[in-house]
Amino acid sequence: MKDDQVIVFLLLALFGFLVWNSQRSSSERFENATDEKPVEPAIIQSMINSIQARVPDIYPVQTVYVHTMKGSEGSEIYNARILFMNTRGYFGIQYDVQADAQGKLLNVTGQVAPDVEGPFLPFSGEKYTSYEDIQTALDKQFDDLKATAVPGFDSKLGKWLDDTRIQQRAQAMVQAAPAMP
């Protein structure tokens, strides 16, 4: 009977301890305090330098935001979103950063756009286009230009091209002739 009482007492003590600890919050709560205290540029630069130290092939493009967060126990952290350009693959990457009051990184998550499309596509090898395809595209463009050109434009262009060719040929003949002493 004595052993049963000890076990019941220990279970009650454990239950009481857990209930008492659940009421105490051991985690600090943070609230946005960006309006009260602006972020110093040195802290932003420290965050950027720390990220670049981890991944040296990136270049900062834009700081989207940096929020100052004040803790209920007096501490201070910064939440930031910074956009970088990867100079090796030519794609953008976004880092969500959490840093302490000195600008040291606490948490970093990087996100690449799910579809790497746009003006900064990575090099994916040479793509061969046949001469005939290029000539067809150019002929179509010239035909479109001729259709929308000013009347008589074709003859003026032809005359100018002929004059230019004659001048270039004469200049080449002069330069090719051996110099007479």
C-alpha positions as CSV (number, residue, x, y, z in Angstrom):
1,M,0.0,0.0,0.0
2,K,2.9,2.3,0.8
3,D,4.3,1.8,-2.7
4,D,0.9,2.7,-4.3
5,Q,0.8,5.9,-2.3
6,V,4.3,6.9,-3.4
7,I,3.5,6.3,-7.1
8,V,0.2,8.3,-6.8
9,F,2.1,11.1,-5.0
10,L,4.8,11.2,-7.7
11,L,2.2,11.2,-10.5
12,L,0.4,14.1,-8.8
13,A,3.6,16.0,-8.3
14,L,4.6,15.4,-12.0
15,F,1.1,16.5,-13.1
16,G,1.3,19.6,-10.9
17,F,4.7,20.5,-12.2
18,L,3.6,20.2,-15.8
19,V,0.5,22.4,-15.2
20,W,2.5,25.0,-13.4
21,N,5.1,25.2,-16.2
22,S,2.5,25.4,-18.9
23,Q,1.3,28.6,-17.5
24,R,4.8,30.2,-17.6
25,S,5.8,31.2,-21.0
26,S,9.5,30.6,-21.6
27,S,9.5,32.0,-25.1
28,E,9.8,35.7,-25.7
29,R,7.1,37.4,-27.7
30,F,8.2,39.9,-30.3
31,E,6.2,42.9,-31.7
32,N,7.0,45.1,-34.7
33,A,8.7,48.3,-33.6
34,T,9.9,49.6,-37.0
35,D,8.0,52.9,-36.5
36,E,9.7,53.5,-33.1
37,K,13.3,52.8,-34.1
38,P,14.6,52.9,-37.7
39,V,17.2,50.3,-38.7
40,E,20.8,51.4,-39.0
41,P,22.5,51.0,-42.4
42,A,25.4,49.2,-40.6
43,I,23.1,46.4,-39.5
44,I,21.7,46.0,-43.0
45,Q,25.2,45.9,-44.4
46,S,26.2,43.3,-41.7
47,M,23.3,41.1,-42.8
48,I,24.3,41.4,-46.5
49,N,28.0,40.7,-45.7
50,S,27.0,37.6,-43.6
51,I,24.9,36.2,-46.5
52,Q,27.6,36.9,-49.0
53,A,30.2,35.2,-46.8
54,R,28.0,32.0,-47.0
55,V,27.3,32.3,-50.7
56,P,30.0,34.4,-52.4
57,D,28.5,34.2,-55.9
58,I,25.6,36.5,-55.1
59,Y,25.2,40.3,-55.4
60,P,22.6,42.3,-53.5
61,V,19.9,43.8,-55.7
62,Q,17.3,45.2,-53.4
63,T,16.4,45.3,-49.7
64,V,12.7,44.7,-49.7
65,Y,12.1,45.4,-46.0
66,V,13.8,45.3,-42.7
67,H,11.6,45.3,-39.6
68,T,12.8,46.0,-36.1
69,M,11.1,43.5,-33.6
70,K,11.2,44.3,-29.9
71,G,10.9,41.4,-27.5
72,S,8.8,41.2,-24.3
73,E,12.1,40.6,-22.3
74,G,13.9,43.6,-23.8
75,S,15.8,42.0,-26.6
76,E,15.7,43.1,-30.2
77,I,15.8,41.2,-33.5
78,Y,15.4,42.2,-37.2
79,N,13.3,40.5,-39.8
80,A,14.4,41.2,-43.4
81,R,13.8,40.2,-47.0
82,I,16.7,40.9,-49.3
83,L,16.9,40.1,-53.0
84,F,20.2,38.9,-54.6
85,M,21.4,38.1,-58.1
86,N,23.4,34.9,-58.5
87,T,26.3,36.0,-60.8
88,R,27.1,32.4,-61.9
89,G,23.7,31.2,-63.0
90,Y,22.1,34.6,-63.6
91,F,19.0,34.1,-61.6
92,G,17.4,35.9,-58.7
93,I,17.2,34.5,-55.2
94,Q,15.3,35.9,-52.2
95,Y,16.6,35.5,-48.6
96,D,14.3,35.9,-45.6
97,V,16.7,36.8,-42.8
98,Q,16.4,37.0,-39.0
99,A,19.3,38.8,-37.3
100,D,20.1,39.8,-33.7
101,A,20.7,43.4,-32.5
102,Q,24.4,43.3,-33.8
103,G,23.3,42.1,-37.3
104,K,24.5,38.5,-36.8
105,L,22.3,36.0,-38.6
106,L,20.0,33.8,-36.5
107,N,17.9,32.3,-39.3
108,V,18.3,32.4,-43.1
109,T,16.0,30.9,-45.7
110,G,16.6,31.3,-49.4
111,Q,14.0,30.9,-52.1
112,V,14.6,30.7,-55.8
113,A,11.8,31.5,-58.1
114,P,10.1,28.2,-59.0
115,D,10.1,28.9,-62.7
116,V,13.5,30.3,-63.8
117,E,12.2,32.3,-66.7
118,G,12.7,35.8,-67.8
119,P,15.6,38.0,-68.9
120,F,18.2,36.3,-66.8
121,L,18.2,32.7,-68.1
122,P,21.2,30.6,-67.3
123,F,23.4,29.5,-70.2
124,S,22.2,26.2,-71.4
125,G,24.5,25.5,-74.3
126,E,24.6,26.6,-77.9
127,K,21.4,26.4,-80.0
128,Y,22.0,26.0,-83.7
129,T,19.8,27.8,-86.2
130,S,20.2,26.9,-89.8
131,Y,21.2,29.5,-92.4
132,E,18.0,29.0,-94.4
133,D,15.9,29.8,-91.3
134,I,17.8,33.0,-90.7
135,Q,17.6,34.0,-94.4
136,T,13.9,33.3,-94.5
137,A,13.3,35.5,-91.4
138,L,15.4,38.3,-92.8
139,D,13.7,38.2,-96.2
140,K,10.3,38.4,-94.5
141,Q,11.4,41.4,-92.4
142,F,12.8,43.2,-95.6
143,D,9.6,42.4,-97.5
144,D,7.5,43.9,-94.6
145,L,9.7,47.0,-94.6
146,K,9.4,47.4,-98.4
147,A,5.6,47.1,-98.2
148,T,5.4,49.9,-95.6
149,A,8.2,52.1,-97.2
150,V,7.8,55.4,-98.9
151,P,7.2,55.3,-102.7
152,G,10.5,55.4,-104.6
153,F,12.4,54.2,-101.5
154,D,13.6,51.1,-103.2
155,S,15.2,53.0,-106.1
156,K,16.8,55.5,-103.7
157,L,18.2,52.7,-101.5
158,G,19.5,50.9,-104.6
159,K,21.2,54.0,-105.9
160,W,22.8,54.7,-102.6
161,L,24.0,51.1,-102.3
162,D,25.4,51.2,-105.9
163,D,27.3,54.5,-105.2
164,T,28.7,53.1,-101.9
165,R,29.9,50.0,-103.6
166,I,31.6,52.0,-106.4
167,Q,33.4,54.2,-103.9
168,Q,34.5,51.2,-101.8
169,R,35.8,49.4,-104.9
170,A,37.7,52.5,-106.1
171,Q,39.2,52.9,-102.7
172,A,40.2,49.2,-102.6
173,M,41.9,49.5,-106.0
174,V,43.9,52.5,-104.9
175,Q,45.1,50.7,-101.8
176,A,45.9,47.5,-103.7
177,A,47.9,49.2,-106.4
178,P,51.7,49.1,-105.7
179,A,53.2,52.3,-104.7
180,M,55.3,53.9,-107.4
181,P,58.5,55.6,-106.3
